[in-house]
Amino acid sequence: MAVSKDMMGKVALVTGAGQGMGKAVALELAGLGASLVINDLDGCLAKQTAEDIIQRGGQAFDVT
C-alpha cells in the first residue's frame, strides 16, 4: 500500500494522541500538512498535543 506524502487539505482524527505512539502519529500527519482533530482520555494531554502542533505551524484542535 502506498502512503501519500502530501496530506494538504486532509483532516485526520487521531485518538490516543496525548502521548506515545498516538502523539507521534499526530505530529507526523501535521508535518505532512494535515489538519488534526486530537483526542485522548486525558484531556490535558490532548490539549497539549494540539498546542504543540499549532506552535509548529500546523492546524489542530482537541476534543475530549
C-alpha positions as CSV (number, residue, x, y, z in Angstrom):
1,M,0.0,0.0,0.0
2,A,1.4,3.4,-1.0
3,V,1.3,6.2,1.5
4,S,0.8,9.7,0.3
5,K,3.4,12.2,1.5
6,D,1.1,15.1,0.9
7,M,-1.8,15.5,3.4
8,M,-2.6,19.1,2.5
9,G,-6.3,19.7,2.6
10,K,-7.0,16.5,4.5
11,V,-8.3,16.2,8.1
12,A,-7.2,13.4,10.4
13,L,-8.7,12.3,13.7
14,V,-6.1,10.8,16.0
15,T,-7.3,9.1,19.1
16,G,-4.8,8.4,21.9
17,A,-2.8,11.4,20.7
18,G,-1.9,12.7,24.1
19,Q,1.3,10.7,24.4
20,G,3.4,7.9,22.9
21,M,2.6,6.5,19.5
22,G,-0.6,8.4,19.1
23,K,1.2,11.7,19.6
24,A,3.9,10.7,17.2
25,V,1.4,9.9,14.5
26,A,-0.4,13.2,15.1
27,L,2.8,15.2,14.8
28,E,3.9,13.3,11.7
29,L,0.5,13.9,10.0
30,A,0.6,17.5,10.9
31,G,4.1,17.7,9.4
32,L,2.7,16.3,6.2
33,G,0.1,19.1,6.1
34,A,-3.0,17.5,7.6
35,S,-5.3,19.4,9.9
36,L,-5.7,17.4,13.1
37,V,-8.5,16.6,15.5
38,I,-6.8,15.4,18.6
39,N,-8.5,13.1,21.2
40,D,-7.2,11.3,24.3
41,L,-8.8,10.1,27.6
42,D,-6.6,12.7,29.3
43,G,-8.0,16.0,28.0
44,C,-5.0,17.9,29.3
45,L,-2.6,15.8,27.2
46,A,-4.8,16.1,24.1
47,K,-4.8,19.9,24.5
48,Q,-1.0,19.9,24.9
49,T,-0.6,17.9,21.7
50,A,-2.9,20.3,19.8
51,E,-0.9,23.2,21.1
52,D,2.4,21.6,20.1
53,I,1.1,21.2,16.6
54,I,-0.1,24.8,16.4
55,Q,3.2,26.1,17.7
56,R,4.9,24.2,14.9
57,G,2.7,26.0,12.3
58,G,0.0,23.3,11.9
59,Q,-3.7,23.2,12.4
60,A,-5.2,21.2,15.3
61,F,-7.9,21.2,17.9
62,D,-8.6,18.9,20.8
63,V,-11.9,17.1,21.6
64,T,-12.4,15.0,24.7
